[in-house]
Amino acid sequence: MVHFVGAGSGAADLITVRGMKLLGEADVIIYAGSLVNPQLLDYKKEECAVYNSAEMTLEEVIDVIVKTEAAGQMTVRLHTGDPCLYGAIREQMDILDEKGISYDVCPGVSSFSGAAAALNLEYTLPNVSQSVIITRMAGRTPVPEREEIASFAAHHATMVIFLSTGMLEKLSQRLIEGGYEPDTPAAIVYKATWPDEKKVVCTVETLAQTAKDNDIRKTALIIVGDIVAHRHYDRSELYNPAFTTEFRKASI
């Protein structure tokens, strides 16, 4: 059996209880060493074999899994954040399907949740934004043309942008061309929930300079939208005394 496990956003104690249990039971752990907190390996049993997938190809990862299965043992494939976001898990699952190897997924705390926590943000403020667009800039790995940053910017929804810290000047340009005002609030969160976390608030126009001033060059999330300023929002109707719900009648 193979378990794809979300390692969480960074802090070792933010892995789920289920994920921690699976790490303790694994005979083999293949972890994304360039992104996953190595302290998570403290949860493994002493005899567990560990492989760093940052140094491996897909074929090498699968080879380890196949050998582990042949030995009647269990593999944990440990991915950063939640495996369903930029985790490249589908290509692994398709090969496991072909080989008749069973697997499941244990979700994790995504770094986009960790970044919001670092900034005390609510992504979905009433009458400010009720939608979150999770995306990335096109770089060495392209994105579909219909998902170009500027087209998303036209919605003025909250945006969380992964894997784009090295392209911030271009990102600012595309966001402004798409419809965001240059002074739209933005934030950069480096290594959310890690001990060396760094967070800075700026504007769409000043993203690149802010990153430069704070020596942030990679491993950061970009958050764009008026929710960063968390002002001029409406009160939630759910807790409004004048609002009736299934569980509570209006009192005024």
C-alpha positions in Angstrom: 0.0 0.0 0.0 1.2 3.5 -0.8 0.0 6.5 1.2 0.3 10.0 -0.3 0.6 12.2 2.7 0.4 16.0 3.0 3.3 17.2 5.1 1.6 20.4 5.9 2.7 24.0 5.4 6.0 23.8 7.2 5.9 23.4 11.0 6.3 19.8 11.9 3.4 19.9 14.3 1.0 21.0 11.6 0.9 17.5 10.0 -2.4 15.8 10.5 -2.8 13.1 13.2 -3.4 10.6 10.5 -0.4 11.7 8.6 1.8 11.4 11.7 0.5 7.9 12.3 1.2 6.8 8.8 4.8 8.1 9.1 5.2 6.1 12.2 4.0 2.9 10.4 5.9 3.3 7.1 8.6 0.9 6.1 9.8 3.4 3.4 9.3 7.1 3.2 9.9 9.0 0.0 9.8 12.7 0.8 10.1 15.9 -1.1 13.4 17.0 0.5 13.6 20.4 -1.1 10.3 21.5 0.5 9.3 19.2 3.4 10.5 20.0 6.9 13.0 17.2 7.7 11.8 17.3 11.4 8.9 15.2 10.2 11.2 12.3 9.8 11.5 12.2 13.6 8.1 10.5 13.5 9.4 7.5 11.6 10.3 4.2 13.1 14.1 3.5 13.5 14.3 0.8 10.7 12.4 2.9 8.1 14.2 3.6 4.9 14.2 7.2 3.7 14.6 8.5 0.1 14.8 12.2 -0.9 12.7 12.6 -4.1 14.3 16.0 -4.8 17.2 13.9 -6.1 15.1 11.4 -7.9 13.2 11.1 -11.2 9.6 9.8 -11.4 10.9 6.5 -12.7 13.2 6.2 -9.7 10.4 7.0 -7.2 8.2 4.3 -8.8 11.1 1.8 -8.8 11.4 2.2 -5.0 7.7 1.8 -4.5 7.6 -1.3 -6.7 10.4 -2.9 -4.7 8.7 -2.0 -1.4 5.5 -3.6 -2.6 7.3 -6.7 -3.7 8.7 -7.0 -0.1 5.2 -6.7 1.3 5.9 -3.4 2.9 4.2 0.0 3.1 5.3 3.3 1.5 4.6 6.9 2.5 5.0 9.4 -0.3 5.4 12.6 1.7 4.5 15.8 -0.2 4.7 19.4 0.9 1.5 21.1 1.9 -1.5 19.3 0.5 -0.6 16.8 -2.2 -3.5 17.9 -4.5 -1.9 21.4 -5.1 1.2 21.3 -7.3 2.1 17.9 -5.9 2.5 16.0 -9.2 0.6 13.1 -7.7 -1.7 12.2 -10.6 1.2 10.9 -12.8 2.3 8.7 -9.9 -1.2 7.4 -9.4 -1.6 6.6 -13.1 1.5 4.4 -13.0 0.4 2.7 -9.8 -3.0 2.0 -11.4 -1.2 0.3 -14.3 0.8 -1.8 -11.9 -2.1 -2.7 -9.7 -0.7 -1.1 -6.6 -3.2 0.3 -4.1 -2.9 3.8 -2.8 -4.8 6.5 -0.9 -4.3 10.2 0.0 -4.0 11.8 3.4 -4.7 15.6 3.0 -2.5 18.2 4.5 -2.5 21.9 5.5 -1.7 23.8 2.4 0.8 26.7 2.5 -2.0 29.0 1.3 -3.7 28.3 4.6 -0.4 28.7 6.4 0.2 32.1 4.7 -3.3 33.4 5.7 -2.6 32.3 9.3 0.7 34.1 9.3 -1.0 37.3 8.3 -4.2 36.8 10.3 -6.2 37.0 7.1 -9.6 35.8 6.1 -9.6 35.2 2.3 -13.4 35.5 2.0 -14.5 38.8 3.5 -18.2 39.6 2.9 -18.7 42.3 0.3 -14.9 42.3 -0.5 -14.2 38.9 -2.0 -16.0 35.6 -1.8 -13.7 33.7 -4.2 -10.0 32.6 -4.1 -8.0 31.9 -7.2 -5.0 29.7 -6.7 -2.6 29.9 -9.6 1.0 30.4 -10.7 2.9 32.3 -13.3 4.0 30.5 -16.5 7.8 29.8 -16.3 9.8 26.8 -17.3 6.6 24.9 -16.8 3.8 26.5 -18.8 0.2 27.1 -17.8 -2.8 26.8 -20.1 -3.3 30.0 -22.1 -6.9 30.4 -20.8 -5.4 30.6 -17.2 -3.0 33.5 -17.9 -2.6 35.7 -14.8 -4.1 38.8 -16.5 -7.3 37.0 -17.3 -7.7 36.0 -13.7 -6.9 39.5 -12.5 -9.9 40.9 -14.3 -12.1 39.2 -11.7 -10.6 41.2 -8.8 -11.1 38.2 -6.6 -8.5 37.2 -4.0 -5.5 35.6 -5.6 -2.9 33.3 -4.1 0.0 32.8 -6.4 2.4 29.9 -6.1 5.8 29.3 -7.6 6.3 32.8 -8.9 8.7 34.6 -6.5 11.4 34.9 -9.2 9.1 36.6 -11.6 7.6 39.4 -9.5 8.2 42.3 -11.9 6.4 40.4 -14.7 3.7 39.3 -12.2 3.0 42.9 -11.2 2.8 44.0 -14.9 0.4 41.2 -15.7 -1.8 41.9 -12.7 -2.0 45.6 -13.5 -2.7 44.9 -17.2 -5.4 42.5 -16.1 -7.3 45.1 -14.1 -5.8 45.4 -10.6 -4.9 49.0 -9.5 -1.2 49.5 -8.8 -2.0 50.2 -5.2 -4.0 47.1 -4.6 -2.9 45.5 -1.3 -0.6 42.5 -1.6 1.5 40.4 0.6 4.6 38.1 0.3 4.9 35.2 2.8 8.2 33.3 2.8 8.2 29.8 4.2 4.8 30.1 6.0 4.7 28.4 9.4 8.5 27.5 9.3 10.7 28.9 12.1 12.3 31.3 9.7 8.9 32.5 8.3 9.0 36.1 6.9 5.9 38.1 5.9 5.6 41.5 4.4 2.7 43.6 3.2 3.0 45.8 0.1 1.1 46.6 -3.1 0.8 45.0 -6.5 3.1 47.6 -7.9 5.8 47.2 -5.3 6.0 43.3 -5.1 9.4 43.0 -6.8 11.0 45.8 -4.8 9.6 44.5 -1.5 10.9 41.1 -2.1 14.3 42.5 -3.0 14.4 44.7 0.1 13.6 41.7 2.3 15.9 39.3 0.5 13.1 36.9 -0.6 13.9 35.1 -3.7 12.0 31.7 -3.5 9.7 29.6 -1.4 7.2 32.3 -1.0 3.5 32.8 -1.7 2.0 36.0 -3.1 -1.4 37.1 -1.9 -3.2 39.8 -3.9 -6.5 41.6 -3.2 -8.3 43.9 -0.9 -8.7 41.2 1.8 -5.0 41.9 2.6 -6.0 45.2 4.1 -9.0 43.6 5.8 -11.1 46.8 5.9 -14.5 48.0 4.5 -16.0 44.5 4.8 -19.6 43.6 5.9 -20.5 41.8 9.0 -21.2 38.1 8.6 -25.0 37.5 8.4 -24.5 34.1 10.1 -23.9 35.7 13.5 -26.1 38.7 13.0 -28.9 38.8 15.7 -31.3 40.0 12.9 -30.6 36.9 10.8 -32.6 33.7 11.2 -30.8 30.4 10.6 -31.7 26.7 10.9 -30.4 26.7 14.4 -31.3 30.2 15.7 -34.1 32.6 15.3 -33.5 36.3 14.8 -33.7 38.1 18.1 -34.1 41.7 16.9 
